[in-house]
């Protein structure tokens, strides 16, 4: 998570914390994917900073390869356990889809 100036936010950034107005009411919630119009409205409202989730580059083959190699290490020795193999398959699919 990083806190950055609203001017530095980009369309597609994901909020790591709620953004609240001067009265303390949440106007955007954690997990919201920012759009250009949202960023523009936040600027007009005088919101100066936002906490943004750190994101690894999407589709980065090196990152995906590292994640899959780490997954192999973590599941090493579980080949005879069908539940662990099913879990490994689910996580592998998730990593590949996220990339």
Biotite code that builds the C-alpha atoms (Angstrom):
import biotite.structure as struc

atoms = struc.array([
    struc.Atom([0.000, 0.000, 0.000], chain_id="A", res_id=1, res_name="UNK", atom_name="CA", element="C"),
    struc.Atom([1.196, 3.480, -0.789], chain_id="A", res_id=2, res_name="UNK", atom_name="CA", element="C"),
    struc.Atom([-0.279, 6.887, -0.126], chain_id="A", res_id=3, res_name="UNK", atom_name="CA", element="C"),
    struc.Atom([-0.020, 9.164, -3.132], chain_id="A", res_id=4, res_name="UNK", atom_name="CA", element="C"),
    struc.Atom([-1.323, 12.543, -4.235], chain_id="A", res_id=5, res_name="UNK", atom_name="CA", element="C"),
    struc.Atom([-4.604, 12.443, -6.130], chain_id="A", res_id=6, res_name="UNK", atom_name="CA", element="C"),
    struc.Atom([-2.763, 14.032, -9.065], chain_id="A", res_id=7, res_name="UNK", atom_name="CA", element="C"),
    struc.Atom([-0.586, 10.906, -9.250], chain_id="A", res_id=8, res_name="UNK", atom_name="CA", element="C"),
    struc.Atom([-3.440, 8.391, -9.217], chain_id="A", res_id=9, res_name="UNK", atom_name="CA", element="C"),
    struc.Atom([-4.290, 6.639, -12.464], chain_id="A", res_id=10, res_name="UNK", atom_name="CA", element="C"),
    struc.Atom([-7.341, 5.040, -13.901], chain_id="A", res_id=11, res_name="UNK", atom_name="CA", element="C"),
    struc.Atom([-7.315, 1.417, -12.736], chain_id="A", res_id=12, res_name="UNK", atom_name="CA", element="C"),
    struc.Atom([-5.612, 2.084, -9.389], chain_id="A", res_id=13, res_name="UNK", atom_name="CA", element="C"),
    struc.Atom([-7.291, 0.226, -6.518], chain_id="A", res_id=14, res_name="UNK", atom_name="CA", element="C"),
    struc.Atom([-8.023, 1.927, -3.198], chain_id="A", res_id=15, res_name="UNK", atom_name="CA", element="C"),
    struc.Atom([-6.337, 0.366, -0.188], chain_id="A", res_id=16, res_name="UNK", atom_name="CA", element="C"),
    struc.Atom([-8.411, 2.482, 2.239], chain_id="A", res_id=17, res_name="UNK", atom_name="CA", element="C"),
    struc.Atom([-11.748, 4.266, 2.170], chain_id="A", res_id=18, res_name="UNK", atom_name="CA", element="C"),
    struc.Atom([-11.692, 7.892, 1.046], chain_id="A", res_id=19, res_name="UNK", atom_name="CA", element="C"),
    struc.Atom([-13.756, 10.059, 3.372], chain_id="A", res_id=20, res_name="UNK", atom_name="CA", element="C"),
    struc.Atom([-15.193, 13.532, 3.018], chain_id="A", res_id=21, res_name="UNK", atom_name="CA", element="C"),
    struc.Atom([-14.663, 16.363, 5.526], chain_id="A", res_id=22, res_name="UNK", atom_name="CA", element="C"),
    struc.Atom([-17.506, 14.997, 7.667], chain_id="A", res_id=23, res_name="UNK", atom_name="CA", element="C"),
    struc.Atom([-15.873, 11.579, 7.917], chain_id="A", res_id=24, res_name="UNK", atom_name="CA", element="C"),
    struc.Atom([-18.366, 9.821, 5.657], chain_id="A", res_id=25, res_name="UNK", atom_name="CA", element="C"),
    struc.Atom([-16.867, 7.328, 3.218], chain_id="A", res_id=26, res_name="UNK", atom_name="CA", element="C"),
    struc.Atom([-17.306, 8.453, -0.374], chain_id="A", res_id=27, res_name="UNK", atom_name="CA", element="C"),
    struc.Atom([-15.257, 5.668, -1.971], chain_id="A", res_id=28, res_name="UNK", atom_name="CA", element="C"),
    struc.Atom([-14.560, 2.321, -0.361], chain_id="A", res_id=29, res_name="UNK", atom_name="CA", element="C"),
    struc.Atom([-11.537, 0.050, -0.049], chain_id="A", res_id=30, res_name="UNK", atom_name="CA", element="C"),
    struc.Atom([-11.223, -2.056, -3.179], chain_id="A", res_id=31, res_name="UNK", atom_name="CA", element="C"),
    struc.Atom([-12.763, 0.527, -5.509], chain_id="A", res_id=32, res_name="UNK", atom_name="CA", element="C"),
    struc.Atom([-11.095, 0.629, -8.916], chain_id="A", res_id=33, res_name="UNK", atom_name="CA", element="C"),
    struc.Atom([-10.591, 4.282, -9.782], chain_id="A", res_id=34, res_name="UNK", atom_name="CA", element="C"),
    struc.Atom([-11.940, 5.652, -13.035], chain_id="A", res_id=35, res_name="UNK", atom_name="CA", element="C"),
    struc.Atom([-10.911, 8.914, -14.689], chain_id="A", res_id=36, res_name="UNK", atom_name="CA", element="C"),
    struc.Atom([-14.220, 10.524, -13.690], chain_id="A", res_id=37, res_name="UNK", atom_name="CA", element="C"),
    struc.Atom([-13.780, 9.445, -10.042], chain_id="A", res_id=38, res_name="UNK", atom_name="CA", element="C"),
    struc.Atom([-10.296, 10.962, -9.946], chain_id="A", res_id=39, res_name="UNK", atom_name="CA", element="C"),
    struc.Atom([-11.623, 14.186, -11.453], chain_id="A", res_id=40, res_name="UNK", atom_name="CA", element="C"),
    struc.Atom([-14.428, 14.375, -8.872], chain_id="A", res_id=41, res_name="UNK", atom_name="CA", element="C"),
    struc.Atom([-12.000, 13.725, -6.010], chain_id="A", res_id=42, res_name="UNK", atom_name="CA", element="C"),
    struc.Atom([-9.832, 16.612, -7.196], chain_id="A", res_id=43, res_name="UNK", atom_name="CA", element="C"),
    struc.Atom([-12.890, 18.905, -7.374], chain_id="A", res_id=44, res_name="UNK", atom_name="CA", element="C"),
    struc.Atom([-13.840, 17.881, -3.828], chain_id="A", res_id=45, res_name="UNK", atom_name="CA", element="C"),
    struc.Atom([-10.407, 18.909, -2.565], chain_id="A", res_id=46, res_name="UNK", atom_name="CA", element="C"),
    struc.Atom([-9.287, 15.365, -1.688], chain_id="A", res_id=47, res_name="UNK", atom_name="CA", element="C"),
    struc.Atom([-5.494, 15.502, -1.780], chain_id="A", res_id=48, res_name="UNK", atom_name="CA", element="C"),
    struc.Atom([-4.292, 11.942, -1.099], chain_id="A", res_id=49, res_name="UNK", atom_name="CA", element="C"),
    struc.Atom([-5.380, 8.336, -1.586], chain_id="A", res_id=50, res_name="UNK", atom_name="CA", element="C"),
    struc.Atom([-4.012, 5.019, -0.351], chain_id="A", res_id=51, res_name="UNK", atom_name="CA", element="C"),
    struc.Atom([-3.468, 2.765, -3.356], chain_id="A", res_id=52, res_name="UNK", atom_name="CA", element="C"),
    struc.Atom([-2.828, -0.989, -3.358], chain_id="A", res_id=53, res_name="UNK", atom_name="CA", element="C"),
    struc.Atom([0.558, -1.991, -4.689], chain_id="A", res_id=54, res_name="UNK", atom_name="CA", element="C"),
    struc.Atom([0.042, -4.008, -7.829], chain_id="A", res_id=55, res_name="UNK", atom_name="CA", element="C"),
    struc.Atom([2.531, -6.123, -9.676], chain_id="A", res_id=56, res_name="UNK", atom_name="CA", element="C"),
    struc.Atom([2.599, -5.512, -13.410], chain_id="A", res_id=57, res_name="UNK", atom_name="CA", element="C"),
    struc.Atom([-0.181, -7.507, -15.041], chain_id="A", res_id=58, res_name="UNK", atom_name="CA", element="C"),
    struc.Atom([0.995, -10.189, -17.377], chain_id="A", res_id=59, res_name="UNK", atom_name="CA", element="C"),
    struc.Atom([4.633, -9.860, -16.363], chain_id="A", res_id=60, res_name="UNK", atom_name="CA", element="C"),
    struc.Atom([6.039, -13.276, -17.381], chain_id="A", res_id=61, res_name="UNK", atom_name="CA", element="C"),
    struc.Atom([8.905, -13.085, -14.871], chain_id="A", res_id=62, res_name="UNK", atom_name="CA", element="C"),
    struc.Atom([6.535, -12.436, -11.965], chain_id="A", res_id=63, res_name="UNK", atom_name="CA", element="C"),
    struc.Atom([4.239, -15.268, -13.044], chain_id="A", res_id=64, res_name="UNK", atom_name="CA", element="C"),
    struc.Atom([7.205, -17.655, -13.412], chain_id="A", res_id=65, res_name="UNK", atom_name="CA", element="C"),
    struc.Atom([8.473, -16.758, -9.904], chain_id="A", res_id=66, res_name="UNK", atom_name="CA", element="C"),
    struc.Atom([5.027, -17.283, -8.406], chain_id="A", res_id=67, res_name="UNK", atom_name="CA", element="C"),
    struc.Atom([4.620, -20.655, -10.107], chain_id="A", res_id=68, res_name="UNK", atom_name="CA", element="C"),
    struc.Atom([8.117, -21.781, -9.025], chain_id="A", res_id=69, res_name="UNK", atom_name="CA", element="C"),
    struc.Atom([7.348, -20.800, -5.427], chain_id="A", res_id=70, res_name="UNK", atom_name="CA", element="C"),
    struc.Atom([4.067, -22.685, -5.650], chain_id="A", res_id=71, res_name="UNK", atom_name="CA", element="C"),
    struc.Atom([5.910, -25.822, -6.810], chain_id="A", res_id=72, res_name="UNK", atom_name="CA", element="C"),
    struc.Atom([8.260, -25.558, -3.833], chain_id="A", res_id=73, res_name="UNK", atom_name="CA", element="C"),
    struc.Atom([5.426, -25.111, -1.366], chain_id="A", res_id=74, res_name="UNK", atom_name="CA", element="C"),
    struc.Atom([3.519, -28.133, -2.661], chain_id="A", res_id=75, res_name="UNK", atom_name="CA", element="C"),
    struc.Atom([6.582, -30.359, -3.001], chain_id="A", res_id=76, res_name="UNK", atom_name="CA", element="C"),
    struc.Atom([5.926, -33.678, -1.274], chain_id="A", res_id=77, res_name="UNK", atom_name="CA", element="C"),
    struc.Atom([2.141, -33.444, -1.456], chain_id="A", res_id=78, res_name="UNK", atom_name="CA", element="C"),
    struc.Atom([1.716, -35.437, -4.675], chain_id="A", res_id=79, res_name="UNK", atom_name="CA", element="C"),
    struc.Atom([-0.090, -38.286, -2.894], chain_id="A", res_id=80, res_name="UNK", atom_name="CA", element="C"),
    struc.Atom([-2.632, -35.971, -1.239], chain_id="A", res_id=81, res_name="UNK", atom_name="CA", element="C"),
    struc.Atom([-5.547, -35.320, -3.624], chain_id="A", res_id=82, res_name="UNK", atom_name="CA", element="C"),
    struc.Atom([-6.814, -32.375, -1.581], chain_id="A", res_id=83, res_name="UNK", atom_name="CA", element="C"),
    struc.Atom([-3.469, -30.620, -1.721], chain_id="A", res_id=84, res_name="UNK", atom_name="CA", element="C"),
    struc.Atom([-3.205, -31.290, -5.446], chain_id="A", res_id=85, res_name="UNK", atom_name="CA", element="C"),
    struc.Atom([-6.649, -29.803, -6.008], chain_id="A", res_id=86, res_name="UNK", atom_name="CA", element="C"),
    struc.Atom([-5.634, -26.737, -4.001], chain_id="A", res_id=87, res_name="UNK", atom_name="CA", element="C"),
    struc.Atom([-2.437, -26.455, -6.022], chain_id="A", res_id=88, res_name="UNK", atom_name="CA", element="C"),
    struc.Atom([-4.463, -26.585, -9.257], chain_id="A", res_id=89, res_name="UNK", atom_name="CA", element="C"),
    struc.Atom([-6.793, -23.838, -8.041], chain_id="A", res_id=90, res_name="UNK", atom_name="CA", element="C"),
    struc.Atom([-3.908, -21.570, -7.044], chain_id="A", res_id=91, res_name="UNK", atom_name="CA", element="C"),
    struc.Atom([-2.047, -22.282, -10.298], chain_id="A", res_id=92, res_name="UNK", atom_name="CA", element="C"),
    struc.Atom([-5.141, -21.341, -12.315], chain_id="A", res_id=93, res_name="UNK", atom_name="CA", element="C"),
    struc.Atom([-5.544, -18.154, -10.278], chain_id="A", res_id=94, res_name="UNK", atom_name="CA", element="C"),
    struc.Atom([-1.935, -17.098, -10.888], chain_id="A", res_id=95, res_name="UNK", atom_name="CA", element="C"),
    struc.Atom([-2.223, -17.734, -14.614], chain_id="A", res_id=96, res_name="UNK", atom_name="CA", element="C"),
    struc.Atom([-5.537, -15.870, -14.935], chain_id="A", res_id=97, res_name="UNK", atom_name="CA", element="C"),
    struc.Atom([-4.268, -12.900, -12.922], chain_id="A", res_id=98, res_name="UNK", atom_name="CA", element="C"),
    struc.Atom([-1.353, -12.552, -15.337], chain_id="A", res_id=99, res_name="UNK", atom_name="CA", element="C"),
])
